Amino acid sequence: MEDNIQEMYERGQKAFKEVEFWSQEKVDMMVQAVAWELVKKDVRVKLGSMAVDESNIGNKDDKIAKIKNKTLGTLWDQKGIKT
């Protein structure tokens, strides 16, 4: 995978402009949707495997479990907090 930092920055800026004035309720729904996507097993396996393969650090099974635990923990920590 080849990264283009400027392109990613521009895409991020465009995305921010689309959500900048969303209500807190809508932001919460988006965050929850992203979290639920991340805890799907096939997504966790792909991300965990990619992390270990690219960094040569860690254990794939541990990374896969960590993605789920950290995602759910972060979602819980942000519940009811303005983001």
C-alpha positions as CSV (number, residue, x, y, z in Angstrom):
1,M,0.0,0.0,0.0
2,E,1.4,3.3,-1.1
3,D,0.5,6.3,1.0
4,N,0.0,9.8,-0.3
5,I,0.1,12.1,2.7
6,Q,-1.2,15.2,0.9
7,E,-4.1,13.3,-0.7
8,M,-5.1,11.8,2.7
9,Y,-4.9,15.2,4.3
10,E,-7.1,16.7,1.7
11,R,-9.6,13.9,2.0
12,G,-9.6,14.4,5.8
13,Q,-10.2,18.1,5.4
14,K,-13.1,17.4,3.0
15,A,-14.6,14.9,5.4
16,F,-14.3,17.3,8.3
17,K,-16.1,20.0,6.4
18,E,-19.0,17.6,5.9
19,V,-19.4,16.8,9.6
20,E,-18.2,20.0,11.2
21,F,-21.6,21.2,12.1
22,W,-23.4,17.9,12.8
23,S,-25.4,17.7,15.9
24,Q,-24.0,15.7,18.8
25,E,-26.6,13.0,18.3
26,K,-25.5,12.6,14.7
27,V,-21.8,12.5,15.7
28,D,-22.6,9.9,18.3
29,M,-24.4,7.8,15.7
30,M,-21.4,8.0,13.3
31,V,-18.9,7.1,16.0
32,Q,-21.1,4.1,17.0
33,A,-21.3,3.0,13.4
34,V,-17.6,3.1,13.0
35,A,-17.1,1.2,16.2
36,W,-19.5,-1.6,15.3
37,E,-17.7,-1.9,11.9
38,L,-14.4,-2.3,13.7
39,V,-15.6,-5.0,16.0
40,K,-16.7,-7.3,13.2
41,K,-14.5,-10.3,13.2
42,D,-13.5,-10.1,9.5
43,V,-12.5,-6.5,9.9
44,R,-10.5,-7.2,13.1
45,V,-8.7,-10.1,11.4
46,K,-7.8,-8.0,8.4
47,L,-6.6,-5.0,10.5
48,G,-4.8,-7.1,13.1
49,S,-3.0,-9.1,10.4
50,M,-2.0,-6.0,8.6
51,A,-0.7,-4.4,11.7
52,V,1.6,-7.4,12.5
53,D,2.6,-7.9,8.9
54,E,3.6,-4.3,8.3
55,S,5.3,-3.7,11.7
56,N,6.7,-7.2,12.4
57,I,5.7,-6.6,16.0
58,G,3.2,-8.6,18.0
59,N,1.0,-11.5,17.7
60,K,-2.0,-11.5,15.2
61,D,-4.4,-13.1,17.6
62,D,-3.5,-10.6,20.3
63,K,-3.9,-7.7,17.9
64,I,-7.3,-9.0,16.8
65,A,-8.5,-9.2,20.4
66,K,-7.0,-5.8,21.3
67,I,-8.9,-4.1,18.4
68,K,-12.2,-5.3,19.8
69,N,-11.4,-4.5,23.4
70,K,-10.0,-1.1,22.7
71,T,-12.8,-0.2,20.4
72,L,-15.5,-1.2,22.9
73,G,-13.6,0.5,25.7
74,T,-13.3,3.7,23.8
75,L,-16.9,3.6,22.8
76,W,-17.9,3.1,26.5
77,D,-15.6,5.9,27.7
78,Q,-17.1,8.4,25.2
79,K,-20.7,7.5,26.0
80,G,-22.5,10.7,27.0
81,I,-19.5,12.9,26.5
82,K,-19.4,15.7,23.9
83,T,-17.0,14.8,21.2
